[in-house]
Structures are given as C-alpha cells and as structure tokens.
C-alpha cells in the first residue's frame, strides 16, 4: 500500500472516520467480511480457554464489527474508539458490548487486571503519527502499552492486527511494547503473498509464551520471516488518577441484571452506560 493512500496520512482518526466513512462499516459487505476474518484470527491467537466466556477489551472497536464476532463466540467485551461517528453507528446497530469514547494514546483508564484479553483490528498504526504538535509517537505508544499491561490479568494476551508502513514503524511499536513489560512478537500470516499477508502483534502480559506460527508457514521461503519474537522487563509507571472508572464487576453485574429482567437494557448515557463519559 503506497503511503499516499494510507488513511492515517489523510487526517487524524476522529476526523477521517466521519459519519460518511463510518456508514461504510455497516453497509459494505466486503469490509464486514474482512473485518470478521481478521477478528476470528485475532481471537484464535488469544488462545482463550475453550468453552469459557471471557471479558475482553476491543481497542479501536469502530462500529462494533469485531465485537459482533466476540459476542458470537460467547464473550463479554468493552470497546474503545476515538471516533464519535463510529460509536454512533455501533449504537445504531445495538451491539452487545459497552462503548467508551477515548484516545488510545492517552492510555486505557481501567482497573488493574480487569480484562482476560485484548484484540485490536487495524488501529495500532494510527499511534505512529503525530497529528498534533504535542504528539510524540513513542510516548503515546508507551502510554498505551503500559496502561494496557496494567488492565490485563497476568498471563493474558493482547493481539493487534495492523498495517505497518515500514520496518522502522514495526521496530517503534515493538520496542515500546517491550519497554512497557510485554513479551511476544510479530506473527505474519502468508508472508509471501502481497494480498493475503497480514501482521499480528501477539503480546503476553506477565509471562513468556510460545509465539504462535503464522499461517502459510509450511510454504514460507526461508528468507521471509513469519515470526519476530522479543521480550522485556516491566517498567514502573504511575497509575492514572482522577478518572471515574467502572471495572469488570460493575459491567458483569449490569449484564446479570439484564438477564434476570429477561430483556436488554440500553445505556443511560451515550457511550459508557451509567458512568459519566470521560474526557480525554
């Protein structure tokens, strides 16, 4: 993909994903199919306990297409996105997950150990751009990864499908993840195919796991890597203060109330259920 066609070079994500662009994600069947396929692969790489509902975080959830797959698999989820237009479409579609408006570069405002895993489809590369003079991509990436690390239970995984622009961008992303305490690496599916090739950053929180093999590895040329592994030590960081945060127990209790009532209950406020919408 040439750089002039990359959406992150066109405008900041909250501007690029306006109402018109957001509608594509609920109307374009091909886009829905691709998003579902990548979500399926991301969940596979999470290696969740079979037959056990988990509580997952979807970063860059958009209109909730990835969340739809998580729901189909029997999981509970919370979605975070910077685009109000995309979240509006998710609300119109009445997705099952709880939605939060926020900039991933400002960090994830959740209690420690809240989530059993994290998925993210086509969002992480946006953090490599400096959309404002105050933006430092390395600092924003570190802030994101360090707060994500805290919000995951020990032994959990985070899987990011992304479209890296070049090897330098991959190095920037992986180095900040390692600095934040994650181990893991890059899994590349179908590395010899220009169309089918997909990058998945597979991270382990609080443990060193075996990096999964990329699909199509049995036909991979030895000169084309389909795994890049790294590890690092946890760096201390200050927890976010002054934020009103609802954690896992609160959301699960709300869902239990819905089940007892025999019906779905819409959120009282626009994105975050009964909590106030945080300002990032």
VOBA-1610 file (N, C-alpha, C; in pm, whole numbers, padded with zeros to 5 digits, always signed):
BEGIN
Unk+00085-00118+00000Unk+00000+00000+00000Unk+00089+00124+00000Unk+00071+00213-00093Unk+00151+00333-00100Unk+00111+00429+00009Unk+00209+00511+00053Unk+00184+00597+00167Unk+00075+00699+00140Unk+00059+00743+00013Unk-00041+00845-00016Unk-00183+00792+00000Unk-00197+00659+00001Unk-00330+00601+00013Unk-00363+00559+00156Unk-00267+00570+00244Unk-00291+00526+00381Unk-00382+00625+00452Unk-00492+00578+00512Unk-00587+00670+00574Unk-00526+00753+00686Unk-00428+00697+00760Unk-00369+00772+00870Unk-00288+00892+00822Unk-00258+00897+00690Unk-00189+01012+00634Unk-00286+01117+00582Unk-00413+01083+00580Unk-00514+01176+00528Unk-00563+01274+00633Unk-00585+01224+00754Unk-00641+01307+00861Unk-00632+01229+00992Unk-00643+01295+01106Unk-00650+01223+01234Unk-00769+01128+01233Unk-00764+01020+01313Unk-00870+00919+01306Unk-01009+00971+01338Unk-01020+01066+01433Unk-01152+01118+01468Unk-01208+01207+01359Unk-01121+01253+01268Unk-01166+01333+01153Unk-01190+01243+01032Unk-01096+01151+01007Unk-01109+01062+00891Unk-01235+00978+00899Unk-01261+00922+01019Unk-01380+00837+01035Unk-01499+00923+01074Unk-01547+00999+00975Unk-01666+01082+00994Unk-01791+00998+00969Unk-01906+01061+00968Unk-02032+00987+00953Unk-02037+00909+00822Unk-01987+00968+00714Unk-01989+00901+00584Unk-01901+00778+00584Unk-01779+00792+00636Unk-01686+00680+00640Unk-01736+00571+00735Unk-01795+00613+00847Unk-01845+00517+00945Unk-01956+00429+00888Unk-02039+00487+00803Unk-02151+00412+00744Unk-02102+00294+00660Unk-01982+00309+00601Unk-01929+00201+00518Unk-01913+00072+00599Unk-01885+00089+00728Unk-01858-00027+00811Unk-01985-00102+00852Unk-02099-00050+00816Unk-02224-00122+00842Unk-02295-00160+00713Unk-02241-00113+00598Unk-02309-00135+00471Unk-02225-00209+00367Unk-02093-00204+00380Unk-02005-00267+00282Unk-01981-00412+00321Unk-02039-00504+00244Unk-02032-00647+00279Unk-01889-00699+00274Unk-01808-00650+00181Unk-01670-00696+00170Unk-01589-00651+00291Unk-01611-00527+00333Unk-01542-00475+00450Unk-01580-00552+00576Unk-01708-00586+00586Unk-01755-00663+00700Unk-01691-00802+00701Unk-01682-00863+00583Unk-01622-00996+00572Unk-01476-00995+00615Unk-01400-00896+00567Unk-01258-00887+00601Unk-01240-00863+00751Unk-01320-00772+00806Unk-01310-00741+00948Unk-01341-00865+01033Unk-01440-00941+00991Unk-01477-01062+01065Unk-01366-01166+01059Unk-01305-01183+00942Unk-01196-01279+00927Unk-01077-01243+01014Unk-01042-01115+01018Unk-00928-01072+01098Unk-00960-01083+01247Unk-01084-01058+01284Unk-01125-01073+01424Unk-01117-01220+01466Unk-01160-01308+01378Unk-01155-01451+01406Unk-01011-01497+01429Unk-00920-01448+01344Unk-00779-01485+01359Unk-00721-01426+01487Unk-00757-01303+01521Unk-00707-01241+01643Unk-00751-01320+01766Unk-00877-01362+01769Unk-00927-01439+01883Unk-00857-01575+01890Unk-00830-01634+01774Unk-00756-01760+01772Unk-00618-01743+01836Unk-00551-01632+01805Unk-00419-01606+01860Unk-00423-01574+02009Unk-00539-01528+02059Unk-00553-01504+02203Unk-00542-01634+02283Unk-00578-01745+02220Unk-00569-01877+02285Unk-00647-01880+02417Unk-00773-01838+02410Unk-00859-01834+02528Unk-00903-01974+02569Unk-00939-01993+02695Unk-00988-02124+02741Unk-01112-02165+02660Unk-01113-02286+02612Unk-01222-02333+02526Unk-01352-02345+02605Unk-01459-02291+02547Unk-01591-02302+02607Unk-01612-02216+02729Unk-01523-02123+02756Unk-01534-02037+02875Unk-01550-01891+02834Unk-01661-01826+02871Unk-01679-01684+02838Unk-01571-01599+02905Unk-01514-01505+02830Unk-01409-01419+02883Unk-01451-01273+02870Unk-01383-01188+02943Unk-01410-01045+02942Unk-01297-00977+02865Unk-01328-00922+02747Unk-01226-00876+02654Unk-01237-00727+02626Unk-01124-00668+02591Unk-01116-00528+02550Unk-01092-00522+02400Unk-01172-00441+02329Unk-01157-00420+02185Unk-01111-00276+02164Unk-00983-00258+02129Unk-00925-00125+02113Unk-00938-00081+01968Unk-01000+00035+01946Unk-01032+00079+01810Unk-01150+00000+01759Unk-01253-00012+01843Unk-01366-00100+01814Unk-01451-00053+01697Unk-01444+00076+01662Unk-01520+00128+01549Unk-01669+00107+01565Unk-01731+00054+01462Unk-01876+00033+01461Unk-01919-00098+01526Unk-01822-00170+01584Unk-01855-00291+01659Unk-01853-00420+01579Unk-01790-00421+01462Unk-01787-00543+01381Unk-01705-00652+01450Unk-01590-00614+01506Unk-01511-00712+01580Unk-01588-00760+01702Unk-01657-00666+01767Unk-01737-00702+01884Unk-01846-00802+01852Unk-01903-00791+01732Unk-02005-00887+01691Unk-01951-01029+01695Unk-01826-01044+01647Unk-01765-01177+01649Unk-01738-01223+01792Unk-01693-01131+01876Unk-01669-01166+02017Unk-01798-01213+02083Unk-01907-01145+02053Unk-02038-01183+02108Unk-02079-01321+02059Unk-02059-01346+01929Unk-02094-01476+01872Unk-02017-01589+01939Unk-01895-01559+01982Unk-01812-01659+02048Unk-01844-01673+02197Unk-01941-01594+02245Unk-01985-01607+02383Unk-01910-01521+02483Unk-01834-01422+02435Unk-01755-01339+02524Unk-01824-01206+02554Unk-01788-01146+02666Unk-01831-01010+02701Unk-01719-00915+02662Unk-01753-00793+02624Unk-01647-00703+02579Unk-01681-00556+02601Unk-01575-00477+02607Unk-01583-00332+02611Unk-01502-00278+02494Unk-01560-00184+02420Unk-01493-00128+02304Unk-01454+00017+02327Unk-01332+00053+02286Unk-01282+00190+02296Unk-01253+00242+02156Unk-01299+00363+02125Unk-01269+00424+01995Unk-01267+00575+02009Unk-01191+00642+01922Unk-01177+00787+01926Unk-01281+00858+01840Unk-01348+00782+01752Unk-01443+00841+01657Unk-01586+00834+01710Unk-01646+00951+01733Unk-01786+00953+01776Unk-01878+00899+01667Unk-01843+00924+01540Unk-01925+00876+01429Unk-01930+00723+01426Unk-01815+00659+01449Unk-01810+00513+01450Unk-01889+00457+01569Unk-01877+00521+01684Unk-01951+00474+01801Unk-02101+00496+01784Unk-02138+00602+01713Unk-02281+00625+01684Unk-02337+00510+01601Unk-02259+00463+01502Unk-02304+00351+01419Unk-02315+00225+01505Unk-02219+00206+01597Unk-02225+00091+01687Unk-02351+00094+01772Unk-02389+00212+01819Unk-02511+00226+01898Unk-02634+00197+01814Unk-02634+00246+01690Unk-02746+00220+01600Unk-02761+00070+01573Unk-02650+00001+01566Unk-02651-00142+01541Unk-02683-00223+01667Unk-02691-00153+01781Unk-02725-00217+01909Unk-02631-00333+01941Unk-02501-00305+01936Unk-02402-00407+01970Unk-02415-00443+02117Unk-02368-00561+02153Unk-02382-00611+02290Unk-02279-00552+02385Unk-02166-00507+02334Unk-02060-00457+02422Unk-02087-00318+02476Unk-02013-00282+02581Unk-02017-00145+02634Unk-01915-00062+02558Unk-01948+00064+02533Unk-01867+00150+02447Unk-01810+00268+02524Unk-01685+00303+02490Unk-01616+00412+02558Unk-01547+00500+02454Unk-01570+00630+02463Unk-01504+00727+02375Unk-01370+00764+02435Unk-01262+00743+02360Unk-01130+00776+02414Unk-01019+00760+02312Unk-00909+00829+02337Unk-00788+00825+02254Unk-00693+00723+02314Unk-00660+00619+02240Unk-00573+00515+02294Unk-00436+00570+02332Unk-00393+00678+02269Unk-00266+00741+02302Unk-00265+00807+02439Unk-00383+00827+02498Unk-00392+00881+02634Unk-00393+00771+02738Unk-00393+00647+02695Unk-00391+00535+02788Unk-00529+00474+02809Unk-00530+00354+02866Unk-00652+00281+02893Unk-00692+00300+03039Unk-00806+00367+03067Unk-00843+00403+03205Unk-00920+00294+03278Unk-00857+00177+03295Unk-00925+00066+03359Unk-00846+00017+03480Unk-00917-00046+03571Unk-00853-00100+03690Unk-00759-00215+03653Unk-00660-00234+03738Unk-00561-00339+03715Unk-00628-00476+03710Unk-00586-00556+03612Unk-00634-00693+03600Unk-00777-00709+03555Unk-00834-00606+03491Unk-00975-00610+03454Unk-01004-00712+03344Unk-00918-00723+03243Unk-00952-00798+03122Unk-00876-00929+03108Unk-00945-01026+03047Unk-00885-01157+03017Unk-00808-01156+02887Unk-00820-01050+02810Unk-00750-01042+02682Unk-00790-00915+02608Unk-00716-00884+02503Unk-00742-00764+02423Unk-00723-00795+02276Unk-00814-00743+02194Unk-00798-00751+02049Unk-00806-00611+01991Unk-00744-00593+01876Unk-00748-00465+01807Unk-00726-00489+01659Unk-00818-00438+01578Unk-00811-00460+01433Unk-00788-00327+01362Unk-00677-00318+01294Unk-00646-00204+01204Unk-00645-00069+01275Unk-00593-00065+01398Unk-00594+00061+01474Unk-00456+00105+01520Unk-00369+00012+01555Unk-00245+00044+01624Unk-00154+00137+01545Unk-00153+00123+01411Unk-00061+00205+01331Unk-00092+00354+01340Unk-00215+00389+01379Unk-00251+00530+01391Unk-00168+00599+01498Unk-00122+00526+01600Unk-00042+00587+01706Unk+00098+00627+01660Unk+00138+00582+01543Unk+00272+00616+01492Unk+00276+00753+01426Unk+00161+00818+01414Unk+00153+00951+01353Unk+00143+01058+01460Unk+00205+01171+01435Unk+00193+01287+01523Unk+00092+01383+01460Unk-00034+01372+01502Unk-00140+01455+01444Unk-00144+01595+01504Unk-00076+01613+01618Unk-00067+01744+01682Unk+00078+01772+01719Unk+00111+01898+01739Unk+00248+01933+01775Unk+00289+01870+01907Unk+00192+01849+01993Unk+00222+01790+02124Unk+00233+01638+02120Unk+00204+01576+02007Unk+00207+01430+01997Unk+00349+01379+01976Unk+00389+01286+02059Unk+00514+01213+02042Unk+00479+01066+02027Unk+00489+01008+01906Unk+00451+00867+01887Unk+00514+00770+01986Unk+00644+00779+02016Unk+00699+00685+02116Unk+00633+00699+02253Unk+00608+00822+02297Unk+00546+00843+02427Unk+00401+00795+02428Unk+00329+00821+02318Unk+00189+00778+02312Unk+00179+00626+02307Unk+00268+00562+02234Unk+00270+00416+02229Unk+00302+00358+02366Unk+00400+00416+02435Unk+00435+00366+02568Unk+00321+00386+02666Unk+00258+00502+02662Unk+00144+00527+02750Unk+00033+00425+02726Unk+00006+00397+02599Unk-00097+00299+02566Unk-00059+00160+02616Unk+00061+00114+02581Unk+00101-00022+02617Unk+00114-00041+02768Unk+00167+00058+02838Unk+00186+00043+02982Unk+00053+00037+03057Unk-00043+00119+03016Unk-00174+00115+03082Unk-00253-00008+03040Unk-00233-00054+02916Unk-00297-00179+02873Unk-00242-00296+02954Unk-00109-00298+02972Unk-00047-00405+03051Unk-00111-00413+03189Unk-00130-00299+03251Unk-00190-00296+03384Unk-00332-00349+03385Unk-00409-00320+03280Unk-00550-00356+03277Unk-00574-00504+03247Unk-00470-00575+03203Unk-00483-00717+03170Unk-00450-00805+03290Unk-00519-00917+03302Unk-00484-01015+03405Unk-00352-01080+03367Unk-00278-01122+03467Unk-00148-01184+03439Unk-00166-01315+03362Unk-00088-01329+03257Unk-00100-01444+03169Unk-00188-01420+03050Unk-00255-01304+03046Unk-00343-01271+02934Unk-00261-01231+02810Unk-00328-01234+02697Unk-00265-01193+02571Unk-00339-01072+02512Unk-00265-00996+02433Unk-00323-00889+02353Unk-00279-00910+02210Unk-00373-00907+02117Unk-00343-00932+01976Unk-00388-00814+01892Unk-00295-00758+01815Unk-00322-00642+01732Unk-00299-00677+01585Unk-00404-00669+01505Unk-00384-00676+01360Unk-00354-00533+01316Unk-00248-00516+01239Unk-00208-00382+01199Unk-00150-00381+01059Unk-00142-00260+01003Unk-00084-00239+00871Unk+00040-00151+00886Unk+00156-00211+00918Unk+00277-00131+00937Unk+00322-00068+00805Unk+00369+00054+00814Unk+00413+00124+00693Unk+00551+00078+00648Unk+00638+00044+00743Unk+00774+00001+00712Unk+00833-00069+00833Unk+00956-00118+00819Unk+01021-00191+00928Unk+01052-00101+01047Unk+01079+00028+01020Unk+01107+00122+01129Unk+00983+00138+01219Unk+00866+00140+01157Unk+00743+00152+01234Unk+00720+00028+01320Unk+00749-00089+01264Unk+00738-00212+01341Unk+00832-00210+01461Unk+00953-00162+01439Unk+01051-00155+01547Unk+01006-00059+01656Unk+00949+00055+01615Unk+00899+00152+01711Unk+00789+00091+01798Unk+00696+00023+01734Unk+00583-00036+01807Unk+00630-00144+01903Unk+00710-00237+01854Unk+00753-00350+01937Unk+00845-00304+02051Unk+00928-00205+02026Unk+01019-00158+02131Unk+00942-00094+02246Unk+00836-00020+02216Unk+00756+00043+02321Unk+00674-00061+02398Unk+00626-00164+02326Unk+00554-00272+02394Unk+00647-00346+02490Unk+00770-00370+02446Unk+00869-00438+02529Unk+00905-00352+02651Unk+00921-00222+02629Unk+00954-00130+02738Unk+00844-00129+02844Unk+00719-00148+02800Unk+00604-00148+02892Unk+00591-00278+02969Unk+00671-00379+02935Unk+00670-00503+03012Unk+00622-00626+02938Unk+00568-00608+02817Unk+00518-00722+02741Unk+00632-00806+02685Unk+00604-00932+02662Unk+00688-01017+02577Unk+00600-01062+02461Unk+00659-01128+02364Unk+00580-01172+02249Unk+00650-01139+02119Unk+00575-01101+02019Unk+00634-01068+01891Unk+00534-01060+01779Unk+00585-01051+01658Unk+00502-01034+01540Unk+00478-01169+01473Unk+00351-01198+01446Unk+00312-01317+01370Unk+00266-01269+01233Unk+00326-01324+01128Unk+00294-01282+00993Unk+00227-01397+00919Unk+00102-01378+00880Unk+00030-01480+00802Unk+00058-01459+00653Unk+00079-01568+00582Unk+00101-01568+00438Unk+00205-01463+00397Unk+00327-01475+00448Unk+00429-01372+00425Unk+00471-01355+00280Unk+00448-01456+00196Unk+00489-01446+00055Unk+00379-01392-00036Unk+00262-01363+00020Unk+00150-01316-00061Unk+00130-01166-00040Unk+00131-01091-00148Unk+00114-00946-00137Unk-00029-00909-00096Unk-00126-00993-00130Unk-00266-00964-00098Unk-00310-01024+00036Unk-00269-01147+00063Unk-00316-01216+00183Unk-00230-01190+00306Unk-00114-01129+00291Unk-00021-01107+00401Unk-00084-01021+00509Unk-00076-01067+00635Unk-00134-00994+00747Unk-00037-00998+00865Unk-00025-00885+00934Unk+00061-00873+01051Unk-00023-00873+01178Unk+00018-00957+01275Unk-00047-00962+01405Unk+00060-00951+01514Unk+00050-00846+01594Unk+00138-00832+01708Unk+00075-00908+01824Unk+00142-01012+01869Unk+00090-01100+01974Unk+00172-01078+02101Unk+00108-01021+02204Unk+00177-00983+02326Unk+00131-01068+02445Unk+00225-01097+02536Unk+00197-01172+02657Unk+00218-01081+02778Unk+00123-01079+02870Unk+00131-00995+02989Unk+00170-01080+03110Unk+00284-01051+03170Unk+00325-01119+03292Unk+00376-01260+03273Unk+00409-01297+03152Unk+00460-01431+03126Unk+00532-01431+02992Unk+00611-01533+02968Unk+00675-01551+02838Unk+00614-01674+02773Unk+00540-01653+02666Unk+00473-01764+02599Unk+00542-01802+02469Unk+00493-01909+02410Unk+00544-01953+02280Unk+00469-01879+02172Unk+00541-01809+02088Unk+00478-01731+01983Unk+00414-01823+01880Unk+00285-01802+01849Unk+00217-01888+01751Unk+00282-01877+01612Unk+00265-01981+01532Unk+00316-01979+01396Unk+00220-01903+01305Unk+00276-01833+01208Unk+00194-01766+01109Unk+00134-01864+01011Unk+00014-01834+00962Unk-00049-01920+00862Unk+00034-01915+00733Unk+00034-02026+00660Unk+00111-02032+00536Unk+00258-02055+00560Unk+00295-02091+00685Unk+00437-02107+00717Unk+00497-02231+00651Unk+00410-02328+00618Unk+00463-02451+00557Unk+00517-02426+00417Unk+00475-02314+00355Unk+00524-02282+00221Unk+00612-02159+00221Unk+00653-02115+00340Unk+00729-01992+00352Unk+00872-02008+00302Unk+00917-01913+00225Unk+01057-01906+00184Unk+01140-01880+00309Unk+01254-01947+00321Unk+01336-01931+00441Unk+01386-01789+00460Unk+01385-01710+00354Unk+01435-01573+00364Unk+01327-01478+00413Unk+01201-01525+00424Unk+01091-01439+00468Unk+01045-01484+00606Unk+01066-01398+00704Unk+01031-01435+00843Unk+00881-01425+00865Unk+00825-01523+00935Unk+00684-01514+00971Unk+00668-01510+01123Unk+00779-01491+01194Unk+00777-01469+01338Unk+00891-01374+01374Unk+00863-01279+01458Unk+00966-01192+01515Unk+00936-01184+01663Unk+01024-01241+01746Unk+00995-01252+01889Unk+01085-01158+01969Unk+01031-01107+02079Unk+01108-01023+02169Unk+01057-01043+02310Unk+01129-00995+02407Unk+01085-00999+02546Unk+01144-00880+02617Unk+01085-00844+02730Unk+01135-00729+02804Unk+01088-00733+02947Unk+01147-00648+03028Unk+01110-00639+03168Unk+01012-00526+03190Unk+00925-00545+03284Unk+00824-00446+03318Unk+00889-00318+03369Unk+00846-00203+03318Unk+00892-00073+03368Unk+00779-00012+03452Unk+00814+00045+03565Unk+00713+00104+03651Unk+00654+00229+03589Unk+00525+00251+03614Unk+00463+00375+03569Unk+00356+00412+03669Unk+00321+00539+03673Unk+00220+00587+03765Unk+00082+00558+03710Unk-00004+00506+03797Unk-00141+00479+03756Unk-00214+00610+03726Unk-00310+00603+03635Unk-00388+00720+03602Unk-00476+00757+03720Unk-00481+00886+03754Unk-00559+00931+03868Unk-00668+01026+03823Unk-00769+01040+03907Unk-00873+01138+03881Unk-00973+01094+03778Unk-00976+00964+03743Unk-01071+00918+03643Unk-01178+00833+03709Unk-01302+00851+03667Unk-01411+00769+03717Unk-01419+00644+03632Unk-01384+00530+03690Unk-01369+00408+03611Unk-01463+00300+03663Unk-01530+00235+03572Unk-01612+00120+03606Unk-01542-00005+03556Unk-01522-00099+03644Unk-01445-00217+03608Unk-01531-00336+03573Unk-01467-00452+03577Unk-01528-00576+03532Unk-01654-00610+03612Unk-01644-00601+03745Unk-01756-00643+03830Unk-01881-00562+03800Unk-01863-00433+03783Unk-01978-00346+03756Unk-02048-00385+03626Unk-01969-00408+03521Unk-02028-00441+03391Unk-02095-00578+03395Unk-02032-00674+03460Unk-02092-00807+03469Unk-02221-00804+03551Unk-02223-00723+03657Unk-02345-00710+03736Unk-02459-00651+03653Unk-02424-00555+03569Unk-02526-00494+03482Unk-02582-00599+03387Unk-02495-00681+03331Unk-02542-00783+03238Unk-02628-00887+03310Unk-02593-00917+03435Unk-02672-01012+03511Unk-02811-00957+03539Unk-02818-00829+03566Unk-02950-00766+03586Unk-03033-00776+03460Unk-02970-00757+03345Unk-03042-00770+03218Unk-03099-00909+03201Unk-03016-01008+03236Unk-03063-01146+03220Unk-03180-01174+03313Unk-03173-01127+03439Unk-03282-01151+03533Unk-03412-01084+03487Unk-03398-00970+03421Unk-03516-00898+03371Unk-03569-00957+03241Unk-03489-01042+03180Unk-03532-01104+03055Unk-03532-01010+02935Unk-03456-00902+02945Unk-03451-00809+02832Unk-03318-00734+02833Unk-03289-00668+02720Unk-03170-00586+02709Unk-03200-00446+02762Unk-03102-00387+02828Unk-03118-00252+02882Unk-03020-00161+02812Unk-03070-00059+02745Unk-02984+00036+02676Unk-02911+00124+02776Unk-02794+00169+02739Unk-02715+00255+02827Unk-02787+00386+02851Unk-02773+00439+02975Unk-02839+00564+03010Unk-02775+00684+02942Unk-02641+00678+02924Unk-02571+00786+02855Unk-02516+00735+02724Unk-02456+00822+02648Unk-02431+00791+02509Unk-02333+00676+02486Unk-02224+00669+02565Unk-02124+00568+02534Unk-02088+00475+02650Unk-02110+00515+02772Unk-02046+00442+02881Unk-02143+00389+02985Unk-02266+00358+02949Unk-02359+00306+03046Unk-02393+00412+03148Unk-02384+00378+03278Unk-02424+00470+03382Unk-02311+00558+03432Unk-02189+00536+03382Unk-02082+00623+03426Unk-02077+00746+03337Unk-02019+00851+03388Unk-02001+00971+03306Unk-01900+00942+03198Unk-01920+01008+03082Unk-01825+00988+02974Unk-01695+01061+03007Unk-01583+00988+03012Unk-01455+01053+03044Unk-01416+01150+02933Unk-01349+01257+02970Unk-01294+01349+02870Unk-01144+01325+02861Unk-01098+01284+02743Unk-00956+01251+02725Unk-00883+01372+02668
//
